[in-house]
Amino acid sequence: MKNKIFITVLMISIGFNLLLFGRWFIFEHAYEPSKSEQVILSEMVQKTVESQDYEKIAEKEKIIAIDTSLDKNEGGAFPYYFGVSVRTDKQTYLFSCNNDQCSDMENQGWTYSIYQNESPRIPFKQ
């Protein structure tokens, strides 16, 4: 009787751990950058700020935040699964590399901005 209980608990434990590992590996691993990928994303932010598209946006709209993203499930080869989002008070602009060497960042699209209807979320007084 004790052996059956022990084996049952052991199997449940192994199954639960495999479930957690599988969830992390399939869903979260593809969106969390490693240390070397974080460095690449940081350099991409710098290239974005230096790009002509960013300068045009900065002249017309108030830049509120710059964020990085990684989506290995998106497809494509390095560096096309990296992205930089430039959030303004009107919309969010999506930047990505313009070639395989990522020599320049280009505005590849835009989306709705949360700041269109909300104020910045930093709790400091302005």
C-alpha positions as CSV (number, residue, x, y, z in Angstrom):
1,M,0.0,0.0,0.0
2,K,2.8,2.4,0.9
3,N,4.6,1.6,-2.3
4,K,1.5,2.4,-4.4
5,I,1.1,5.8,-2.6
6,F,4.8,6.6,-3.0
7,I,4.8,5.7,-6.7
8,T,1.6,7.7,-7.3
9,V,3.0,10.8,-5.6
10,L,6.3,10.4,-7.5
11,M,4.5,10.1,-10.8
12,I,2.3,13.2,-10.0
13,S,5.5,15.1,-9.0
14,I,7.3,14.1,-12.2
15,G,4.3,15.0,-14.3
16,F,3.9,18.4,-12.7
17,N,7.6,19.2,-13.1
18,L,7.5,18.2,-16.8
19,L,4.4,20.4,-17.2
20,L,6.2,23.4,-15.7
21,F,9.3,22.8,-17.7
22,G,7.3,22.4,-20.9
23,R,5.3,25.5,-20.3
24,W,8.5,27.5,-19.6
25,F,10.4,26.0,-22.6
26,I,7.5,26.4,-25.1
27,F,5.8,29.6,-24.1
28,E,8.1,31.8,-21.9
29,H,11.6,30.8,-23.2
30,A,10.8,32.3,-26.7
31,Y,10.0,35.7,-25.2
32,E,12.7,36.1,-22.5
33,P,16.1,37.4,-23.8
34,S,19.3,35.9,-22.6
35,K,22.1,38.1,-21.4
36,S,23.7,38.3,-24.9
37,E,20.3,39.1,-26.4
38,Q,19.8,41.8,-23.8
39,V,23.0,43.4,-25.0
40,I,21.8,43.2,-28.6
41,L,18.5,44.8,-27.7
42,S,20.3,47.6,-25.9
43,E,22.4,48.3,-28.9
44,M,19.2,48.3,-31.1
45,V,17.7,50.9,-28.8
46,Q,20.7,53.1,-29.4
47,K,20.4,52.6,-33.2
48,T,16.7,53.4,-33.0
49,V,17.3,56.7,-31.3
50,E,19.9,57.6,-33.9
51,S,17.7,56.6,-36.9
52,Q,16.1,59.1,-39.2
53,D,12.6,57.6,-38.7
54,Y,12.9,58.2,-34.9
55,E,14.0,61.8,-35.5
56,K,10.9,62.4,-37.7
57,I,8.7,60.9,-35.0
58,A,10.4,62.9,-32.2
59,E,9.8,66.2,-34.1
60,K,6.0,65.5,-34.4
61,E,5.1,63.7,-31.2
62,K,6.1,63.5,-27.6
63,I,8.2,60.3,-26.9
64,I,7.1,58.7,-23.6
65,A,8.9,55.4,-23.5
66,I,11.1,53.0,-25.5
67,D,10.7,49.3,-24.9
68,T,12.3,46.2,-26.4
69,S,10.8,42.9,-27.3
70,L,11.8,39.4,-28.5
71,D,9.6,36.9,-30.2
72,K,11.4,33.8,-31.5
73,N,8.0,32.3,-32.4
74,E,7.5,35.1,-34.9
75,G,9.7,33.4,-37.4
76,G,12.6,34.6,-39.4
77,A,16.2,34.5,-38.7
78,F,18.4,36.6,-36.5
79,P,18.0,39.6,-36.0
80,Y,14.4,39.8,-37.3
81,Y,12.8,38.4,-34.1
82,F,14.1,41.4,-32.1
83,G,12.0,44.6,-31.9
84,V,12.0,48.1,-30.4
85,S,8.8,49.9,-29.5
86,V,8.7,53.7,-29.3
87,R,5.7,54.8,-27.4
88,T,4.3,58.3,-27.9
89,D,1.2,60.1,-26.7
90,K,-0.6,59.2,-30.0
91,Q,0.6,55.7,-31.0
92,T,3.4,53.1,-30.7
93,Y,5.9,52.8,-33.5
94,L,7.5,49.4,-34.1
95,F,11.2,49.4,-35.2
96,S,13.2,46.5,-36.5
97,C,16.5,45.9,-38.4
98,N,16.5,46.9,-42.0
99,N,19.0,44.1,-43.1
100,D,20.8,41.0,-41.8
101,Q,23.7,43.0,-40.4
102,C,21.2,45.4,-38.6
103,S,23.1,48.4,-39.8
104,D,20.1,50.6,-39.4
105,M,16.7,50.5,-37.7
106,E,13.5,51.3,-39.6
107,N,9.9,52.0,-38.6
108,Q,8.2,48.8,-39.7
109,G,4.7,49.7,-38.4
110,W,2.6,51.2,-35.7
111,T,-0.1,50.3,-33.2
112,Y,-2.4,51.8,-30.6
113,S,-0.7,53.6,-27.7
114,I,-2.0,53.3,-24.2
115,Y,-0.9,56.8,-23.6
116,Q,-3.5,58.1,-26.0
117,N,-6.1,57.8,-23.3
118,E,-3.9,57.6,-20.2
119,S,-1.2,59.6,-18.6
120,P,2.3,58.2,-18.0
121,R,2.4,55.6,-15.3
122,I,5.5,56.8,-13.4
123,P,4.3,57.9,-10.0
124,F,6.5,61.0,-9.9
125,K,5.1,64.5,-10.0
126,Q,5.7,66.3,-13.3
